Amino acid sequence: MGKQLTTEQVLLLNNLMYMTEDDPLKNITSYQDGNLTVSKIVNNIDVNQLQANKDYGSFMTGSDWKKLIQAVKNDDQLMNVQIKSTNVDNTEGGGGGASALFVDPSTKDAVVVFRGTASKEWKDNFVGGGSTGTADGVSTTHQQNALKWYQSLGLDDYNSVTVSGHSKGGNKAKYITVMDDSVDRCLSFDGQGFSDEFVEKYKDAIARNQDKILNNNVDSDYVNLLLNDIGNTIFYKGYDYGDGGFLENHCPNTFLNFNKDGTFSMSTSERDPGMKVLDDFLNSYLRTLSSEDKAKTLSFIGELVEGGFNGANPNELLGILLEGGNTDYAANLLAYLIKYEQTNPELAATVKDVLGKMGLEDVTGIVDTVTDIMNSKYFDEILGIAGVVGNHIPDWALEKLSKYLYEKYGIRLSTDELRKLLAIIGTVSDKLKTTEVSEDGSDKKVESTGKAAFAIRLKTMQEAEQEMASYHQLLKQIADEVGTLSANLAKGLYLVKIPLNRIKGIMEEEAGSLAKMSSVLAEAKKQYDTAEQRIAAAILGE
């Protein structure tokens, strides 16, 4: 029996999930033959047609794909892995997430992989941070649909089950691990975490299963920091940043350092301190909001991030702030950002620096613009005028402010937009008097129960016991045959009989050792079973 697929091998499968319908690549979900191997998939790709500098999606160029495909071809075990089933979540509210079931025939292990988000799906990455509107109020529709598909696969007959995914796919993999005890191992790659409410509601299931989770994160990734992470974490150095710059920190191939011979390595690292600051800032802000406001605020932040990542200019970003449903949440966020900067200037500077590297400097620029307007003579003058004329701001005053914004920031707003902006800024000014910065920005943690520390499944232990017993019988049989051969040799061949008898003795000794090991495993299995039952009883309060 072969060895379980390594983290590196499972990461390569995650990368294959990002193939698009862009010749010569083909989307993984288009493969429906239940016995199709990875070798047939990659050998079907004419790498000579890949254009070196062309972006085939997720900042992965033709040159990147050539390296990835060669790395897969260099791995005999991975090439023989079969793709048994694929799925696209086209249910209502599903978002089109793709997933696939891979099976390693050499080990009879199952690996369920979920693909991550595309460039225009960032908003949904924030939805799980508050009240979600689903039956339990803390799970997202995408998470629940992923769990349903996983449970439809019928994986009981496999020796082990690994769930994995990158980005949103990593979050789905962790969600399934928490919600379904059948998972043996979870390998998440830069997957985001869960809300305070989720961690509290499912703390027992998290405590029971989080030791199965390994978060593999790039040191400067900006998605794995979202919300509260669970499980164990390893940070890796990121490689191969191309035209996408900082945004490529989140690409699935960023983990891989390729060599000229087609091999690759992954190097452990330390988390970028700036990402820790941004993580703490987001958590601290969310903890000042009610669950309902948190969900709506996260949706609003998601719109800003999605806009920034897709090249929105300052006017377009301001348009998001000025949308009717966003104005209250925009005022709350702006007030908190300004207060945070006043109380933690160094940390706030780090947050702005990181957002700038992410291409979101226009978002932070809006904060500076709002602060500037509040501190300018025009703001006091306009508010004074509004008070005199019954909260109506005359057009000439707005024109004066409009000219100021354009000359200093290059921002053009209509009269109606200016009125909305001033209304938001007025609210911000009032909120600053009562806004308090939350000091706790660390991830919410749950202590493990210890149940998941039993990493070996019962049936795996039982199979090992049976193998030991089988090898014991085989060695004993060979020893007996060697003894018979020695006994039948003529007396004059004693020089041959001596080593044969020694071999017989060694084999009998090894057979005895295997018998003892089989017995020890059988007893360990009983103890494991008893311990697991006791833990389950303790958790259920029996």
Salt bridges, closest charged atoms under 4 A:
ASP22 OD1 - LYS54 NZ 3.03
ASP124 OD2 - HIS142 ND1 2.89
ASP124 OD2 - LYS168 NZ 2.43
ASP181 OD2 - ARG208 NE 3.18
ASP184 OD2 - ARG457 NH1 2.84
ASP196 OD2 - ARG287 NE 2.88
GLU197 OE2 - LYS294 NZ 2.93
GLU200 OE2 - LYS203 NZ 3.18
ASP221 OD1 - HIS250 ND1 2.52
ASP229 OD1 - LYS174 NZ 2.67
ASP279 OD2 - ARG271 NH2 3.11
ASP280 OD2 - LYS276 NZ 2.63
GLU292 OE2 - LYS296 NZ 3.18
GLU303 OE2 - LYS123 NZ 3.87
GLU341 OE2 - LYS352 NZ 3.01
ASP353 OD2 - LYS357 NZ 3.57
ASP368 OD1 - LYS352 NZ 2.52
ASP372 OD2 - LYS408 NZ 3.10
GLU381 OE1 - LYS400 NZ 3.88
ASP395 OD1 - ARG419 NH2 3.04
GLU407 OE2 - LYS403 NZ 3.99
ASP416 OD2 - LYS420 NZ 3.98
ASP430 OD1 - LYS433 NZ 3.78
ASP440 OD1 - ARG287 NH1 3.79
ASP480 OD2 - LYS476 NZ 3.81
GLU508 OE2 - LYS504 NZ 2.84
